[in-house]
Amino acid sequence: MVTIPYPNVLLDALEIGVMVIDESFEIRYWNQWLEINTAHLASEMIGKNLHDVYPQIDYKVFSRKIRTTLRLASPTFYDASLQNRFIEIPRTKITTSLLINMQLQVTISPYVVEEGLVMVSIYDISDLHELKLTLQSQMEKISELNSELHRDKMIIDANLLITKIDEECRIVEATQAFLEFFGYKKESVIGAYLSQVFGDVSVDFDTIQICDAIARQQKWSGEVKAVLANGEEVWFDTVVTPLNDDENGTLSYTVIFHDISDKKRIELLSITDPLTKLFNRHKFNEVFENMIRRRHWDENHTFGLIIADVDHFKRVNDTYGHQSGDKVLIEVAQAFSQTIRTGDILARWGGEEFVCLLPDVDMEKALYVAEKLRLAVEELHFADAGTITSSFGVSIFAPGDTQESMIHRADSSLYRAKENGRNRVECI
């Protein structure tokens, strides 16, 4: 076996798991993080086959990812969900944890391509996942509290942002929590139109939808945003409910505002790529899966997938530095965003790869959109890198397709575009 000079000091200092394996899954390197968290020593693991130690990995998918990484000399990602873990690593936090095992994100990078070696990096993203679980738990508690409104009026008044509004959209009552949140005195609110009340304290508060629901005498719910006088942006989950006030059939309306600003911020972090501000891979997979599940797709009504890759991106990083590389990715993302149609779903797939879902297109239209994206990149100019290009692979959904089969065809088309000279669009 060839001895490879691993940078042990650097890799052992990382707060992530790092292993090096070959195409047959033989382990060549096992860093200190993995030793600590898996209880498997490097001396025991090196030379073993990963399959023998962790048979639960989907090796068919894993093998395809490794081949893609070595072929393109570019990182790929192995999706490791709670139901389909890469490897099981116990969650060993001193504080109470909602997870028994770590939630992992796995990146496969080329290491020594000519020897068929890849580096597998394992990131612990359990904290982010626990934030989401905690938020869901808190939302469920608030929902339970709302169901007890009529039994505990003091808790409602002190904790919930609620107003009672008449048929002309004037405020009849308001809880103390509502008054304190917006800094109002009761006498300045009662009897005032809702639009006047919020006109003084905020802008862009969507009172129109609330008052329209009242005019139609209908129940309504939705998310609304307010920008307070101090510039703070606040999001509310809002519910309008009609109530019969007396025997004459006079209606009033209860409007409940629930502050979901923290939820919106966490949601944005969990679905957004921090560099390009596009959807991240996790969010794209979620949208893709939902689109695949729709039952109304047929030969005349389908959707397309585009995979785009910035040509010679490694050369940009190596020659001009990662800051220049990041700028290329940011401007390419902006060019794509400005070119796609409303309703198209654009995301950063990873590294220099981008993906886009195109609802309601055939192959001809999908190729047309891909060509527009290609031209948009070609028109960019960078102070360091000058002009860059990109290559595109396109696939169209057909009955029986899965997410993996569509990605495979688009990925194969992208590979063909690379082989045929780059800066082009290909399909299979």
C-alpha positions, 0 to 999 in steps of 0.5 A: 500500500502506498504511504501518503503524507497526510497532514496529521497535525492539521486534520487532527485539529479540525472539529470535523470528521475526516477520512480518506478512502479509495474507490473500493472503500478501503480506509487510508486515513481516520482523523482524531475527531473520528477516533473520539466520536466513534470510539474506533482508533485510527490504528484499528480502522486504517486498512479496513473496508468501511463497508465492514464497519458501517454496513448501513451506508447506501454504498450504491449511491456512495460509490456513484458520488465517489466516481463523480468526485474523481471524474470531475475533480470537484466535491460532491455531497452525500445526503445524510438525513435522520432516516438515512444516516451516513454513519451513526455517531452518538450525540454526547452533549452534557446538556439535554439533547433531543437527538440520540445520534448526530445529524451529519452533513457529508462532503466528498472531495478529491484527494489523490485523483490519480490513485482513486482517493477521496477525502470524506468530511463529516460535519455535525449539524445537530445544533441547527437541527435541534433549534428547529425541533425546539422551535416546533416544540414551542409553537405546539405549546403556544397552539395549546395555549390558544385553545384555552383562550376562554378558560384563562383570560388573564394569561391571554391578556398578559401574553398574547397579542389579540385585538377585537375589531368591529365590522368597519375594521375599528379596534374595540378591545386589545390585550395588554400584551398587544398594547405593550408590544407596540407601545400604545396606551389603551385610550389611543387604540380603542375606537381607532381604525386598524390602518390608522393605528399601525400607520403611526408605528410601522410601515408595510404592515399588511392591514389590507388583507385583514380588513378585506377578510372582515369586509367579506365576513370570512376567516383569514390567516397568513403571515404579515410583516411590520417594520417598526419605527426603530427599523426593526423587522417583525413577522407575525402569524395572523389569524382573523376569526369572525364572532357573533356578538349578540342575538342581532347577528352583529359580527366582531372579529378576533385578530391574533398576532403571533410574533414569528420573527425568530422562526423566520430568521431560523428558517432563512438560515436553514434554507439559504446558502450563506455565500450566494443567498440562494436556496441551499441543497437541503431546501432544493431537495425538499422542493424537488421531492414535493414536485416529483410527488405531484400526480398531474405530470404527463407528457404534455405537462412536465418540468425540467432540471438544469445543473450548471457548473462554472468552468475552470473554477478551481483555476480561478481559486488557485490563481486569484484566491478564494475571495475572487472565487467567492465573488465569481460565485456571488455574481453568477448566482445574481445573474442566474436569479435575474435570468430565470422566470418567476416560479423557477427554483434556483439553488446552490448545489455545492462548490461551483455547481448550481441547480434549477427546477423549471415547472411547466416546460418541455425540453425545448423550453428548458434548453432555451432557459439554460442557454439564457443562463449560459449567455448571462454568465458569459456576459459577466466580467471580473477584474481578476478573472476576466470573462468566465463561462459555465456548462449546463446539463438538462433533463426533463421529468418523465413518468416513473422518474425519481429525483436521483434518475433526473439528477443522474441524466442532468449530471451526465449531460453536464459531463458531456458538455464538459467533454465537448469543450465547456461553455455549452448546454447538453441534454440526454 
